[in-house]
Amino acid sequence: MVSVAAALTVVSGAVVGVKTLLPQGPDDRVRIDRPAATGVVSRCITVAGTGRPAEGHRLWIAVRIEGAYYLVGRVRQDSAQGTGHWSADAVTVGPEEGAGRTYLLTVLDLAPATDAALSRVTVDGQRDSLWRLAFAELPDGAHVVAERQVVRDATHRDSCPS
């Protein structure tokens, strides 16, 4: 009986050890509520959800296109009461010619140093053009906490106003 208990302890410890080595999926604490999971979206949308980043971190939105993460910007924490509601307005989904394609909306949790560095980035002198920054791999201090797959409709081709 003791040897069976010891064997089970070793096996369960190995399973826990292997589980920590496997890639982790999106964190369930942060959730995308809008657009809907089955959504066909226009090119300019609002992304909203619930959840909080890790202590001292910030949530950002990115659009994943062909394996690269295109940063859009920080989310706005909508709740003064701390209920965790957040949103990001004027999220441009893909290029003008990308109608009918599938995109992955991604919420990122950024460590303070990564958030500060990316908040100061300008592209072509325009602070609102972060979506042009593409990362094949996320920078240090950033990890995916929520994802939502969407399909871009064929009628709305205008990007979000700047």
SULBEL-V331427 format. One record per residue. N is the residue number from 1. RES is the residue in one small letter. PHI is phi in whole degrees, 0 to 359 (* if undefined). PSI is psi in radians with two decimals (* if undefined). BURIAL is 1 if it has 9 or more other ideal C-beta (glycine too) atoms within 8 Angstrom, else 0. Layout:
# SULBEL-V331427
N_RES_PHI_PSI_BURIAL / N_RES_PHI_PSI_BURIAL
This chain:
# SULBEL-V331427
1_m_*_-0.75_0 / 2_v_295_-0.69_0 / 3_s_292_-0.60_0 / 4_v_294_-0.77_0 / 5_a_297_-0.72_0 / 6_a_294_-0.72_0 / 7_a_296_-0.74_0 / 8_l_297_-0.67_0 / 9_t_296_-0.75_0 / 10_v_295_-0.79_0 / 11_v_296_-0.81_0 / 12_s_294_-0.62_0 / 13_g_295_-0.68_0 / 14_a_293_-0.70_0 / 15_v_297_-0.78_0 / 16_v_297_-0.74_0 / 17_g_297_-0.75_0 / 18_v_293_-0.69_0 / 19_k_299_-0.65_0 / 20_t_288_-0.36_0 / 21_l_275_-0.40_0 / 22_l_287_2.64_0 / 23_p_301_2.41_0 / 24_q_268_2.42_0 / 25_g_282_-3.10_0 / 26_p_303_2.54_0 / 27_d_287_2.29_1 / 28_d_285_-0.18_0 / 29_r_289_-0.49_0 / 30_v_252_2.33_1 / 31_r_226_2.46_1 / 32_i_267_2.12_1 / 33_d_260_-0.51_0 / 34_r_221_2.28_1 / 35_p_287_2.91_1 / 36_a_296_2.72_0 / 37_a_299_-0.48_0 / 38_t_258_0.35_0 / 39_g_286_2.40_1 / 40_v_259_2.22_0 / 41_v_238_2.75_1 / 42_s_281_3.13_1 / 43_r_285_-0.51_1 / 44_c_247_2.02_1 / 45_i_225_2.94_1 / 46_t_254_2.34_1 / 47_v_249_2.29_1 / 48_a_219_2.73_1 / 49_g_187_-2.84_1 / 50_t_228_2.76_1 / 51_g_123_2.90_1 / 52_r_232_2.60_0 / 53_p_285_3.01_1 / 54_a_299_2.77_0 / 55_e_308_2.17_0 / 56_g_82_-0.10_0 / 57_h_268_3.00_1 / 58_r_232_2.58_1 / 59_l_269_2.44_1 / 60_w_231_2.76_1 / 61_i_253_2.42_1 / 62_a_225_2.72_1 / 63_v_246_2.18_1 / 64_r_267_2.11_1 / 65_i_231_2.11_1 / 66_e_48_0.78_0 / 67_g_86_-0.14_0 / 68_a_255_2.57_1 / 69_y_265_2.09_1 / 70_y_258_1.98_1 / 71_l_290_2.41_1 / 72_v_253_-0.80_1 / 73_g_151_-3.10_1 / 74_r_291_2.64_1 / 75_v_274_2.82_1 / 76_r_257_2.18_0 / 77_q_283_1.96_0 / 78_d_277_-0.26_0 / 79_s_254_2.04_1 / 80_a_284_-0.36_0 / 81_q_276_-0.03_0 / 82_g_79_0.40_0 / 83_t_279_-0.13_0 / 84_g_90_0.23_1 / 85_h_285_2.35_1 / 86_w_221_2.82_1 / 87_s_204_2.83_1 / 88_a_221_2.04_1 / 89_d_270_2.82_0 / 90_a_56_0.89_0 / 91_v_268_1.99_1 / 92_t_277_2.16_1 / 93_v_260_1.76_1 / 94_g_74_3.06_1 / 95_p_283_2.90_0 / 96_e_306_-0.73_0 / 97_e_278_0.15_0 / 98_g_271_0.32_1 / 99_a_299_2.45_1 / 100_g_83_-0.11_0 / 101_r_271_2.80_0 / 102_t_264_2.39_0 / 103_y_231_2.75_1 / 104_l_245_1.91_1 / 105_l_285_2.32_1 / 106_t_230_2.32_1 / 107_v_258_2.23_1 / 108_l_249_2.51_1 / 109_d_259_2.07_1 / 110_l_249_2.31_1 / 111_a_295_2.73_1 / 112_p_307_-0.77_1 / 113_a_293_-0.68_0 / 114_t_291_-0.75_1 / 115_d_301_-0.81_1 / 116_a_297_-0.76_0 / 117_a_296_-0.82_0 / 118_l_289_-0.48_1 / 119_s_292_-0.41_0 / 120_r_266_-0.06_0 / 121_v_287_2.41_0 / 122_t_235_2.56_0 / 123_v_239_2.15_1 / 124_d_53_0.55_0 / 125_g_74_0.13_0 / 126_q_246_2.03_0 / 127_r_293_-0.32_0 / 128_d_264_0.30_0 / 129_s_244_0.56_1 / 130_l_300_-0.46_1 / 131_w_301_-0.29_1 / 132_r_282_-0.24_0 / 133_l_279_2.10_1 / 134_a_244_2.36_0 / 135_f_240_2.06_1 / 136_a_295_-0.61_0 / 137_e_231_2.54_0 / 138_l_295_2.53_0 / 139_p_292_2.80_0 / 140_d_305_2.45_0 / 141_g_88_0.14_1 / 142_a_231_2.38_1 / 143_h_213_2.67_0 / 144_v_286_2.29_1 / 145_v_242_-0.26_1 / 146_a_199_2.60_1 / 147_e_219_2.64_1 / 148_r_212_2.15_1 / 149_q_274_2.33_1 / 150_v_225_2.79_1 / 151_v_244_2.31_1 / 152_r_279_2.29_1 / 153_d_289_2.88_1 / 154_a_270_-0.14_0 / 155_t_261_-0.49_0 / 156_h_260_1.85_1 / 157_r_251_-0.17_0 / 158_d_286_2.38_0 / 159_s_284_3.00_0 / 160_c_291_2.51_1 / 161_p_295_2.52_0 / 162_s_271_*_0
